[in-house]
Amino acid sequence: MLLVSEPILGDEEKAALAAVVDDGWITMGDRVRRLEQAFAQAHGQPDAVAVSSCTAGLHLALAALGLGPGDEVLVPSMTFVATANSVLHVGATPVFVDIEELDLPLMSLSDAAAKRTGRTRAVILVHYAGYLPDRERWRAFAQAHGLILIEDAAHAAGVTGAGAIGDAAVFSFYGNKNMTTAEGGMVTARDPATLERIRLLRAHGMTSGTQQRLTGHASGYDVTALGFNYRMDEFRAAIGLVQLARLPAWNAKRQALAARYRRSLERGGLERGGSGIVLPFPEPRPSANHIMPVLLPADADRTRVMQALRARDIQTSVHYAPVHRFTLYRERCPGVSLPLTEEFARRTLSLPLHPRMDDGDVDAVTRALAQALVQARPVPCEETPP
């Protein structure tokens, strides 16, 4: 089965895990700190804070930046549900914003401006599929209205410019991401004081850690804030250090595969004028190419397409079901209508994209997709004879 995503784990990761076992220190320690520093350097940031998940990082960023009850946060609905959930976790209210266009499924600046109120305090920008939004336009919007910008950069590890748009940025190391620690994430912030607040809240609001006390760097600790247990352990950090070193090569491979997909789909007549498939992000922009979404023809039966591809041992997925349509958010945020997001969600399909693939895999997926679309084409109604 050709999977949508597949982590690359091997002897280096095994050796890194064994070294943690041999050292005997398995909770948050030196490896976590080295991963923070290396990740920050790779993204042009002075420092970073490793956390247990991207969701935890989003919660910490919102909390550290002072978001809470009575505040509204502009969020896209074309995202994983954690983006909106993190807003609820601090007691604030998510306000859902439509995407720019069907071929540009990033948050719409014009719709965000229309939905801004006197209670709006922040915007969470999601780097969908690993593509970065327009930094200058969003910074100008935030500055004009005194808004906090937070980057949900779960898809964007390793991209130049990720982390340089918002007041804070949060990355994911989940198992399907461009680099993985199985579970885990990383937070960066523009203001060093904000990052230190995130570091404090990560571990119960304690002023020192267990390793600091063991090594004599601290004799005790105080608790100065109501924090959380969002720490990363040494096992995950050890894997992360190996994965981070290979991330540039993996991202370059993803970029080449995504370009191959575009050429292959165009050669097969599937893109735009052929079968009606739309390829998002037609204009070049920085991206980690985390997923390869395509937009199926408006009349295609997506379930039948996915079944036909699975019959050829090709896995596909959907990124994402619109968050505002989930029961939780229909009840909390009733009456939300996002026409472009809803149409994109109805037609989108994610094709396999990961560094284990080669050009032959891409061409095979493209051929199978063409055949699947023929099979899933609606059967025309027969005319009744007079």
BELDA-V441692 format. One line per field, one symbol per residue. phi: phi as a letter, one per 40 degrees, with the letter a starting at -180 (. if undefined). burial: + if it has 9 or more other C-alpha atoms within 8 Angstrom, else -. A space follows every 10 residues. Layout:
phi = ???
burial = ???
This chain:
phi = .cccaacbba cccccccccc cccgbbcdac cdcccdcccd ccbgbcaabc bcacdcccdc cccccgcadg cbbcbcccac cddcdccccc gcbcbcbccc accbcbdccc ccccccbccc babbcccdgg cccccccccc ccccbgbcbb ccbdcbcgcc hcgbcbcabb bbbcccccbb bgbiaabbac cdcccccccc cdbggccabd cccccgcaca abbbacbbbb cccccccccc ccccccddcc cccccccccc dcccccccgc cfcccgcbcc fcccadacfc bbcbbcddcc cccccccccc cbgbcbabba ccccccddcc ccbcgcbbdc dcccccbcac cdaacccbdc cccccccccd cccccccccc cccccc
burial = --+++++--- --+--++--+ +----+-++- ++++++++++ +-+-+-++++ ++++++++++ ++++--++-- +++++++++- --++-+++-+ ++++++++++ ++++++++-- ++--++---+ ++++++++++ ++-----++- ++----++++ +++++++++- +++-++++++ ++++++++++ +-++++++++ ---++-++++ +++++++++- -++----+-- +-+-+-++-+ ++++++++++ ++++--++-+ +-+++-++-+ ++-+++-+++ ++--++++++ -----+++++ +++++++--+ ++-+++-+++ ---+++-++- ++++----++ --+------+ +++++-++++ +++++-+--- -++-++++++ -++-+++--- ------
